[in-house]
Amino acid sequence: MTGGGLLVAGTTSDAGKSVVTAGICRWLVRQGVKVAPFKAQNMSLNSFVTREGAEIGRAQAMQAQACRVEPTALMNPVLLKPGGEQSSQVVLLGKPVGELSARGYHGGRQQQLLGTVLECLAELRGTYDAVICEGAGSPAEINLRRTDIVNMGIARNAGLPVLVVGDIDRGGVFASFFGTVALLSREDQALIAGFLVNKFRGDVSLLEPGLDMLHDLTGRRTYGVLPFRHGLGIDEEDGLRISLRGAVRESEVSSPVGEDVLRVAVCAVPLMSNFTDVDALAAEPGVVVRFVDRPEELADADLVVVPGTRGTVRALEWLRERGLARALVRRAAEGRPILGICGGFQLLGEHIEDDVESRRGQVEGLGVLPVRVRFAREKTLTRPVGEALGEPVEGYEIHHGVAEVTGGDAFISDDNGHSLDGCRVGRTWGTHWHGSLESDGFRRAFLREVAAAAGRRFVPAPDTSFAALREEQLDRLGDLIEQHADTDALWRLIESGAPQGLPFIPPGAPA
């Protein structure tokens, strides 16, 4: 028996597809429905490693958490990791299979993956009561429709009803809804069940006349109007167009426990990956996190984080071009705290031998950590556990670089005190482990060291649980759906498909 399904599409990128999908998943699981997320093809530099060692988009891992199930490669069979403006690494069923240009991917490779994508979706639908699928970009990208496997391509092949999400905070949502439908073929339009308004501010009664007119024009209803809420943009996908000032989610946290705050500056390196690593810092009362791209912005920072990147050598050049490299070297010499994560750890070392990612051969690093890095063709994908600063810590590794540590002190060790990863020299730390700061005890111990080195009277809150905060966020997403969407109508869509007899809106597009 095949479970129900729904595709959550959007009028644009960043319309709210990921969080709406997570909200629907959390609402369903609270109703006792066995549900799973699915995204056929994801383009993201924020990724996660499943327990079986597969790399998938972090958004799908977050949605799996909303469903209260373990994430698997089935939930995101195709992941594209941009390496620049023209090419991406293709990750298939959790493993990298090569680099392709956009033209090469859309020119044939994408359509070849449709069978794999449909098999994964069918397996999930055979296991779960419902599968909530997320689209990508807009379903009305008519230049890509022929090879589409993530929006209407998957909806048509799997018979999924489609809910179109629009971000009203951007303006133009009615035109976007109407235009999205009108640019689709007759066959695609038959699956567009209706709309969901996201991020509405104000009195809903003022919006209702427009929703009525939209229904008259399209024959499709609006399934809900979700109000704007702070702090719900968790685990974003887009690592290329990240805002330097807006990447850290606004969070509702308590006042500082100690007398001082801690200021954290994150270097906004090109092709930044897994910038969600600093979310756990931003969730701490009294920790202020901002992304920076100028050396003077490091001056008042108590901690500088050099995050992961899909282009380590390119990031290194960028740091040098902007004067940030000199500022980091000077900061390390002064004993002021620096944390390098993954690619950020690698570029803090002595040199990088890269014949895989940038193919630049040997490149000199910043030389602040006694580390030599060689890029291997095989990618490391693991979920390790260990101990650091006297506290248990766990994380996940996603990297081609293999680090040879030639000095310094161990950073993360096993139970017997043998080094597992990274190193430390003075107040500069480096590790390949993403997600380590989500380990509460380790995070608090690390922040105490940073505060002491910075001379700040900052005290970590004794009871901050990042996992609990994440659960609260997911429950808030579920509440939004439960309180502001027509959940009975949503369930009918999931269970029975798109309503019959939906009108065709001209001009449409070729089938």
N, C-alpha and C positions, 0 to 999 in steps of 0.2 A: 504494500500500500504506500502511496506517495503522500507525504505531508504537504500542508499548505505552504504558500509562498507569497512574497511581495517584493517588488523592486522599488527602492527609494531613490528616485532620480532628483536632479536639481536643475534650476534654470541656469546656474553658473557653477563654477568651482567655488568652494567655500560658502555655499548657500546654507550649509548645515546638515548635509546628508549624513555625515558620520555620527554626529550627536543625535540626530533624529532616529537613525537606525538603532543606536545604543539605547535610546529612550524606549522605543517600541519593544526591543528585546527585554529590557528590564521590566516593563509593564507586563509583558506576556508571561515571563517566568514567575512573577508574583501571582499570576492567575493559575499557576500550576501547569502551564504549557511547557513542554520540552522543546526548546527553541535554540537555533544556531544562527550565527551571522555568516555572510558570504559576500566576497567581492572578487569577481572573476579576474580583474586586472587592476592593479594598483600602481600608481607612480608616486613613490615616496622615498625620502632619505631617512625617515623614521621607521625603523624596523625592529623586530623582536625575534627571539629564538624560542621555538616550542620545545617541549620536553624531549621530543624525538630528534631534535637538532635541525629543525627546518626553519628557514628565515621567512617571515611574513610581515606584512605591514602592521605597525603598532596600533593603528586604528582598529584592525580586526582583532588583535589581542585584547584591546579594551572592550570591544563589543562582545567577545567571548566571555570576559569577566562579567559583563552585564547579564549574560545568559547563565552565569554560574557554571560554565563548562570550561574544560581545558582547551586552549586554542590548538588547532592542527593546521597542517599545510592545505587540507581540503578547503579551508575557509578563505584562502587567498592563493589560488593556484599559480597566478602570474603576478610577479612583482618586478617593476621596472625601477632601477636605481640610477638616476641621472648622473652622468659623469661630466656634464657640460651642457651647452645649448644644443648639441647635435647628436649625442649618443647616450645610451643607457646600458647598464648591465641588466641582462634578463635573468631573473631568478624563477625557475620553473619547479613547482612542487617543493619549494624550500631550498633548492640548490642552484647555484649560478651555472648557466649554460653558455654564456658568451656575451659579447658586447655587440650591439646593433645600433645603426643610425636610425633616426626617426623614419626616414624614407624606407630603409630596409625592413623595419618592423611593420609599418603600415602597408608596405608594398607586397606583403605576402606572408611573412612569418606569423603575424597576428591571427590571420584567418586559419592557419594551420593548427593553432592552439585551441580552436573552438571545441573540437571533440573532447580534449582533455578537460576543458572548463565545464562542459556539459556533464561529463562523467562525474566530476567532483560534486557538482550541484545535485545530481541524481542520487549519489551516495548519501549526501547529507539529508535529502528529502526522504530517503528510505529509512533513515535513522531517527529523525526528529519529527515532532508534530508540525513544526513550522520552521521555515528558513527565511530570514529577513535579509534580502540582498541590497547592497549599496551600489549605485551607479558611479560614474566618474565624469567630471566636467558637466557637460550638458548633453541630453539625448538628441538635441537638434543640431549637432555638429555634422551637417549634411555632407561635408567634404570627406568625412571618415566613416559614413554610414555603411559603405559596402563591406568594410572589414571589421566592423564593430563587434566586439565580443563581451562588452561590459554594460552597455545600456540596452537599446532596443534589440540588438542582436541576441542577447541572452534572453530578454523578455519574450521575443517572438519564438525562439527555439524551445523555451521551457514553459510557454503559456502563462507568464507571470503578469498579474495586474501591476500597474505602475502608478505610484504616487509622486507627484512633482513638488519639490520643496522650493520655496522662494524666500530670499532674505529681504524683507520689506525695509530693513534699516538702510539698505543701499538706495532705495527709491526705484520706481519703475517696475514694481512687482506685477501689476496687472498686465502691462505690455509684455513682460517676460513670460508670464503664464500663457497668454494668448498666442504669442509668437512661437513658443516652444511647441504647442500643439499644431499650429498652422503650418509649420515647416516639416512636419512628419508625413510619411505616406499614409494612405488610407488604412493599410494593414497595421501599421504602427499605432496610429491614432486610436484604433479599436481597443488597445490595451491601456491607454491613458485614462485611468479611472477618475482622477481629480487632483486636487491641490492641497498643500499645507503651507500656511503662512508662518514664517519663522521670524523671531526677534521683533515682535510688534511692541511699540510703546504707546501708551495712551488708552483712550476709551474705545473699546471694540465696537460699540454701537455706531461710531463714526465710519468704521470700515465696512459695515454690513451692506450699505447700498452698493458699494463697489463689488462685493462678493456676489450679490444678487445679479448685477449686470454681467459679471463674468460667467455666471451660470447660464444666463440667457444667451450669451454670445457663443458659449462652447458646449452647452448641454452637460457640463461637468460640475460637480459640487466641490466645495471646499471642506475638507475633513477636519480642520481645526485651525486655530490661530494661537500660536505659542508666544507668550510674552517674552520680552527681553529679560534675560537673567545674567548677572555677572558670574564669572568663574566656571563656565560650563564648556569652554573650548578645550577639552582634554585630548591629548595625543593627536595633535594636528598632523596632517599628511605632508603638507607642501614645504619642502626644505629649500626650494629654489627662490621662492618669492617671499620669504619670511621677513616680517617687519622688524627692523632693528630695535624698535622701541616697544613693540606690542607682542613679542613672542611669549613672554611669561604670563601665564593666565592670572587674571585678577582673582584673588582668593580672599574669602572672608575669614581672617584669622584674628586671634586675640592680640592684645597689646604685648610688647616685650616683657619678658619675665625679669630681666636685668635692667640696669640703668641705661645701657647703650644698645643701639642697633648694630648689625653687621652689614656692611655694604659689599655686595658681590658683583663683579664685573665679568661678563662672559664675552670673550672675543668672538665677534660675529664673522667667523671665517667663511670663505666661499664653500659651497656645497656642504654646509653644515649638516651633520647627521645626528639623529637622536638627541636633539636639543631638549627633549623631554627629560634628560638626565638632571637638569637643574630644577625641575618642578618640585622635587622633594625639598630643596633649599628654600624655594619661594613659599612653600607651605609652612615653614617654621615661623612662629611669631617673632618679629624683630629682625628678620633677615630680608633685606631689600635686594632684589636681583634685577639687573638691567643688562641689555646687550649693547656693546660698544664697538666702535670702529676707529677710534682716534687715541693716540698714546696718552694725551692729557687726561683722558677719562679713566685711566688706570691709577692716577695719582692718589685719589682719596679712597680707593677700594681696599678693603681689608683682605679680600680674597679675589684672585683672578682665576677664572676657569678657562682653559683652552679646550674646547669641546671636540667631539669627533667630527670627521669630515670624510667625504667620498673622494677628496682630492688632496692628500696630505702634502705632496710637493707643491701643488698650486697654493694651498693655504700658507705654506712656509714662505713662498715668494710674496704673497699678499701681505703677510705680517712685516716682511722686510720693506716692501714698497711704502707702507703706511707709517713706518717708524715704530710699530708695535713690537717688532723683534728686539730692537735695542732696549725698549722699555721693559720687556720681559727679562732680558739678560741682566739689566741693572737691578731689577726688582729681586731676582734670585740671589744676586751677589749681596744685596742688603738684608737678606733673610726674611723677606716679606712673602706671605703665602701665595703659592701657585698650585693649581691642580690641573694636570693634563689627563684627558680621558681619551682613550683609543688613539685616533689620529693626532689629537693634541698631545698625548703622551709621546708618540713617535717623533714628532717634530721637535720636542724638547731635548732629544738625544743628540749624540755626536754626529752620526750620519745615517742616511737612508739609502739603501740600494734598491732601486725600484725599476724593474724591467717588466712590471705587470700593469700597474695602475696608470702612471704617467709615462712609463718607458723612458725615463730620463737617466737611467743608470744611477751612479752614486752622486748623492747630493749632500752637502754639509747641513747638519741640523743646527739648532741654537746652542747646543753644547752645555746645557745646564744640568743634564742628567747623564750618567755614565751608561748609555744605552746605544747599541748599534742595531739597526732594523734592516731586515731583508724581506722583501715582498715575495711571498710564495704564491704559486698559481692556485693552490688549494685554499679555499677560504675556511678559517676557523669559525665554527658555529657550535657553541657549547653553553651550558647553564651551570657554571661552577659555584661552589660554596667554599668558604674559608673563614679566616679570622683576621681582623685588622684593628689595631689600637685596643686590643683586649676585648673586642666585641665580635660576635658572629656577623658575617656579611655574605651576601649572595648577589649574583648579577648574571649577565649574559655577554658573550663575546661574539663579535661580528667583524672580522678583519682578515686581510691578507698578510699584513705585516707580522713577521716573527721577530721578537725582541731578544737580543742577547744582552743581558745585564752584566756589566763588568765591575760594578762597585756600588757604593752607597749602602743603604740599609733596606731590608725587606719591607714591603708595604703590606701585601696580603699573603698570609701564610696558611699552611694546613695545621691540623691539631698538634703536630709534633714540632711546630716552629719552622718547618722547611718552607722556603719561599715558593709561592704559587704564581704570583704575578706582580709586575710593577716594581718600583723602587722609590726610595726617598733619599734626598740629599738636603740637609737643613730643613727649610720650610717649603721645599718643592717636592710635590708628590706626583707620581704618574702611574696609571693603571689602564689596562685594556678593558676592564669590566664596566660595561654600561649598567645602569640601574643600581649600582652599589649604594648610592645615597638614599635609596628607599629602605634600606635596613636601618631601623630607627636608632638602635643603640650605637651602631657605628657612626651614623650621621651626627648624633649628639656628641660623641667623643671627638670626632673630627672638628666640629664647630668649636668645641672648647679649646682645642689646640690652636685653631685659627684666631680665636678671640685673645688668647694669651699672647700669641705672637704679635698681634695688632695692638695690644694694650687697650683692648675694649672691655668694658664691664658688661659684657653680654653673657647671658645665661640661657642655654637651650631649655625650652619647655620640657618638663619631665614626662609629659604624657602625650606628646604629639605622635600619632600613629598615621603614617602615610597611607597604609592599606585601608584604615578606617575612613580617612578623608576621601580616598578614591571611591569607596563604597557609598559614602554620603553623596558624592557627586553623581554617581550612577543612579542612586535612588531619587535624586532631584530631577534627573532626566526622565525617569519613569513617572514621577509625579506630574511633570509637564504634560506628558502624553495622557495620563489618566484624567487630569483635571481640565485640559484645554483641547482635547481632540475627541471626536465622536468614536469612542472605542468600540461600540457595537458595530458601527459601520466598517471600521478598520478590520475587525475580526471577520466580517462577512467577506471582505475583499480577500483576506488571507486564505479563508477556507474555500470560497467559491469562485474567485477570479473576478475580472472586470465585469461591470454590468453589461448586459446585452443591449444592442441598439444605440450605442453612443454615436452621436452625429459626426460626420466628416466636416472638418473646417478647412475651406480652401485657403491658399492654393495647394497645400500639400507638397509632397516631393515624390519623385519616382520611387516605385516599390523596390 
